Amino acid sequence: MITKEATAPAPAPARADHEPPRQAKKHRPAWDEVPRWQIYLPLGIYLVFTLIPFYWILLFALRPAGSTSLVPWPMTFDHFEKVWTDRSFGTFFENSVYVGLATLVMTTLVALAGGYALARFDFKIKRAFMLALLCSQFVPGALLLVPLFEIFAELQMINSLGSVIIAETVFQLPLSMILISNFIKNVPYSLEEAAWVDGCGRMRAFLVVVLPLLRPGLIAVGSFAFVHSWNHFLFALMFLNNQDKQTIPVGLNTLMSADSVDLGALAAGGIIAAVPVVLVFAFIQKWLITGFSAGAVKG
């Protein structure tokens, strides 16, 4: 009788070198698990370094002349009255508002028309035109002063607010057109086609269907043009000669001389120049962030 012996499995050969056990991957803490002090401490430091200059401006503007106190008390508004009446800042403010609003309207309208053409139409030199728009952003405004001055001199527009408005509009158009075109690309083309089927022409379909959806982008472009024209110094200094035509940046420059600087008046003028911009951004920040984020990506 033949019997089968139960055979045990052969033991595995011993390994000459033993591999170390694999270490478990370190658990990366989620955002909610990060200690709050690691978030608030750097933000607080950044906030302090940001607000200290503004505090010094307020300090010089509100404390009496000759005072060295670190607290603006007793508080005075003499510096604001001085720059508004004696230094003609009321006139500078009106000129800046006029230039800023006119630049906003002209830039938005032209960029809207050009951006729609770039987003909805194809033509042979489209890529070359877009490349030219992008390259124009690398040209500093100082290089344009001499040719623009010659052009405006031939047109007899020197010492006119119109020259500053045209120069600011031309300088803002390339970036504004690119942003508006990218924003229009995010609007589905089928919406316009549906409006055409319902009997609307291209212009009416654009005004009724597309334009309401472009509000964040238009606010972003318009606010950017307004703030840049409000703060720009070179064009107003170059093209405006009379004091009654100057804007706030040039007016601030008149408060500084080679011999002395009126720090109180300069600080008060800086606050007057900054408050309108801060108020504008406080009201439009929601649409501004949405407009720039939507116009920065290709749809």
C-alpha positions in Angstrom: 0.0 0.0 0.0 1.4 3.2 -1.0 1.1 6.1 1.5 1.5 9.8 0.8 3.4 11.6 3.3 2.1 15.1 4.2 4.7 17.5 3.0 5.0 20.9 4.8 5.6 23.9 2.6 9.3 24.8 2.3 10.3 27.8 4.4 11.0 31.0 2.6 14.7 31.7 2.1 16.1 34.0 4.7 16.9 37.5 3.3 20.4 38.7 3.7 19.4 42.2 4.4 16.3 43.2 6.3 14.4 46.2 4.9 13.4 48.7 7.4 9.7 49.0 8.0 8.1 51.7 5.9 7.2 54.7 7.9 3.7 55.9 7.7 3.2 59.1 5.8 3.0 62.1 8.0 -0.5 63.4 8.2 -0.6 66.9 6.9 -2.9 69.0 9.1 -6.0 70.3 7.4 -6.8 74.0 7.3 -9.2 73.7 10.2 -6.5 71.9 12.3 -3.9 74.7 12.0 -3.6 76.7 15.2 -5.2 80.0 14.8 -2.2 81.9 16.1 -0.1 80.7 13.1 -2.6 82.4 10.9 -3.4 85.6 12.8 0.2 86.3 13.9 1.7 86.9 10.4 -1.5 88.7 9.3 -1.3 90.9 12.4 2.3 91.8 11.7 1.5 92.6 8.1 -1.4 94.7 9.2 0.7 96.7 11.6 3.3 97.5 9.0 0.6 98.5 6.6 -1.3 100.8 9.0 1.6 102.6 10.6 2.2 104.9 7.6 -1.5 105.7 7.5 -1.4 106.5 11.2 1.5 108.9 10.7 -0.4 110.7 7.9 -3.4 111.1 10.2 -1.1 112.2 13.0 0.6 115.0 11.0 -2.8 116.1 9.5 -4.7 116.3 12.7 -2.2 117.5 15.3 -1.3 121.3 15.6 1.7 122.6 13.7 4.9 122.3 15.8 3.5 119.6 18.0 5.6 116.4 18.6 2.9 114.4 20.3 2.3 110.8 19.2 -1.4 111.3 19.8 -3.3 113.8 17.7 -4.7 115.7 20.7 -5.8 118.5 20.8 -7.2 117.7 17.3 -7.3 120.4 14.7 -8.5 120.7 11.1 -6.5 123.8 10.2 -4.3 121.9 7.8 -7.3 120.7 5.8 -8.7 124.2 5.7 -5.3 125.5 4.6 -4.9 123.1 1.7 -8.5 123.3 0.6 -8.7 127.1 0.4 -5.2 128.6 0.4 -3.6 125.9 -1.8 -6.5 125.6 -4.2 -7.1 121.9 -3.4 -10.8 122.4 -4.1 -10.0 123.2 -7.7 -7.5 120.3 -7.9 -10.2 118.0 -6.6 -12.8 119.1 -9.1 -10.3 118.6 -12.0 -9.3 115.2 -10.8 -12.9 114.1 -10.5 -13.6 115.4 -14.1 -10.5 113.6 -15.5 -11.2 110.4 -13.6 -14.9 110.1 -14.6 -14.2 111.1 -18.3 -11.4 108.5 -18.5 -13.6 105.9 -16.9 -16.4 106.4 -19.4 -14.2 106.6 -22.5 -12.0 103.7 -21.5 -15.0 101.5 -20.7 -16.9 102.3 -23.9 -13.9 101.8 -26.2 -12.7 98.7 -24.4 -16.2 97.2 -24.5 -16.4 97.6 -28.3 -12.9 96.4 -28.9 -13.2 93.5 -26.4 -16.4 92.3 -28.1 -14.7 92.3 -31.5 -11.7 90.3 -30.1 -14.0 87.8 -28.4 -16.6 87.2 -31.1 -14.9 87.7 -34.4 -12.0 86.1 -36.1 -9.7 88.0 -38.5 -6.3 87.6 -40.0 -4.3 89.9 -37.8 -6.1 89.0 -34.6 -3.1 87.3 -33.0 -0.7 90.0 -34.1 -3.1 92.6 -32.7 -3.3 90.8 -29.3 0.5 90.5 -29.2 0.8 94.2 -29.9 -1.7 94.9 -27.0 0.4 92.8 -24.7 3.7 94.3 -25.8 2.3 97.8 -25.3 2.0 97.1 -21.5 5.8 96.9 -21.3 6.2 100.5 -22.6 6.5 103.0 -19.7 4.4 106.1 -19.8 7.5 108.3 -19.6 8.5 107.3 -23.1 5.2 108.6 -24.4 5.5 112.1 -23.0 7.4 113.7 -25.8 5.4 112.3 -28.8 2.1 113.0 -27.0 3.2 116.5 -26.2 4.1 117.1 -29.9 0.7 115.7 -31.0 -1.3 117.8 -28.5 0.7 120.9 -29.4 -0.3 120.5 -33.0 -3.9 120.0 -32.0 -3.7 123.1 -29.6 -4.7 120.9 -26.7 -1.8 121.8 -24.3 -3.1 123.1 -21.0 -6.4 121.4 -21.5 -8.0 118.6 -19.4 -8.9 116.9 -22.7 -5.3 116.1 -23.4 -4.9 114.4 -20.1 -8.1 112.4 -20.6 -7.1 111.2 -24.0 -3.6 110.3 -22.8 -5.0 108.3 -19.8 -7.6 106.6 -22.0 -5.0 105.5 -24.6 -2.7 104.3 -21.8 -5.5 102.2 -20.2 -7.0 100.7 -23.3 -4.7 97.7 -24.0 -5.2 96.0 -20.6 -8.9 97.0 -20.5 -9.6 95.4 -23.9 -7.9 92.2 -22.9 -9.9 92.0 -19.7 -13.2 92.7 -21.4 -12.5 90.3 -24.2 -11.8 87.5 -21.8 -14.8 88.3 -19.8 -17.1 88.2 -22.9 -15.6 84.8 -23.8 -17.1 83.5 -20.5 -20.6 84.4 -21.7 -22.0 81.5 -23.6 -22.4 82.3 -27.3 -25.6 80.3 -27.4 -27.3 83.1 -25.4 -26.8 85.5 -28.2 -27.9 83.0 -30.8 -31.1 82.4 -28.9 -31.8 86.1 -28.9 -31.2 86.2 -32.7 -33.7 83.4 -33.2 -36.2 85.5 -31.2 -35.8 88.3 -33.6 -33.1 90.5 -32.0 -30.3 92.0 -34.0 -26.7 91.7 -32.9 -26.7 95.1 -31.2 -30.0 94.5 -29.4 -28.9 91.0 -28.4 -25.7 92.4 -27.0 -27.5 95.1 -25.0 -30.2 92.9 -23.7 -28.4 89.6 -23.1 -24.6 90.1 -22.9 -24.2 93.5 -21.4 -26.1 92.8 -18.1 -23.8 89.8 -17.5 -20.7 92.0 -17.9 -21.3 94.2 -14.9 -18.5 92.8 -12.8 -16.0 93.1 -15.6 -17.1 96.7 -16.5 -16.9 97.7 -12.9 -13.4 96.3 -12.6 -12.2 98.0 -15.8 -13.8 101.3 -15.0 -12.5 101.4 -11.4 -9.0 100.5 -12.6 -9.1 103.3 -15.1 -10.5 105.8 -12.6 -7.9 105.0 -9.9 -5.0 105.1 -12.4 -6.1 108.5 -13.8 -6.7 109.8 -10.3 -3.2 109.0 -9.1 -1.2 109.5 -12.3 1.3 112.3 -12.1 3.3 112.5 -15.3 0.6 113.4 -17.9 -1.0 116.1 -15.7 2.4 117.6 -15.0 3.5 117.6 -18.6 0.3 118.8 -20.3 -1.1 121.2 -17.8 0.5 124.6 -17.0 -2.0 126.8 -15.3 -2.8 126.1 -11.6 -6.5 126.1 -12.2 -6.1 123.1 -14.6 -3.9 121.0 -12.4 -5.0 117.7 -10.6 -4.4 116.5 -7.1 -1.1 114.6 -7.7 0.4 117.8 -9.2 -1.2 119.8 -6.3 0.6 117.6 -3.8 3.8 118.3 -5.5 3.4 122.0 -5.1 3.3 121.5 -1.3 7.0 120.5 -1.4 9.8 123.0 -2.1 13.5 122.9 -2.2 13.8 124.7 1.2 11.0 123.2 3.3 8.1 120.9 3.3 4.8 121.6 5.1 4.2 118.2 6.6 0.8 119.0 8.0 -0.5 120.4 4.8 1.1 117.6 2.8 -0.5 114.9 5.0 -3.9 116.6 4.8 -3.7 116.8 1.1 -2.7 113.1 1.0 -5.8 112.2 3.0 -8.0 114.3 0.7 -6.5 112.4 -2.3 -6.9 109.0 -0.7 -10.4 109.1 0.8 -12.4 109.1 -2.6 -10.4 106.1 -3.8 -10.9 104.2 -0.5 -14.6 104.9 -0.6 -14.9 103.7 -4.2 -13.1 100.4 -3.5 -15.2 99.9 -0.3 -18.4 100.0 -2.4 -17.2 98.0 -5.4 -14.8 95.4 -3.9 -17.2 92.5 -4.5 -17.7 93.2 -8.2 -14.0 94.2 -8.5 -12.7 90.8 -7.3 -15.2 88.9 -9.4 -14.4 91.0 -12.5 -10.7 90.6 -12.3 -10.9 86.8 -11.5 -13.3 86.2 -14.4 -11.4 88.3 -16.9 -8.0 86.8 -16.0 -8.8 83.3 -17.3 -9.8 82.2 -20.8 -13.4 81.1 -21.1 
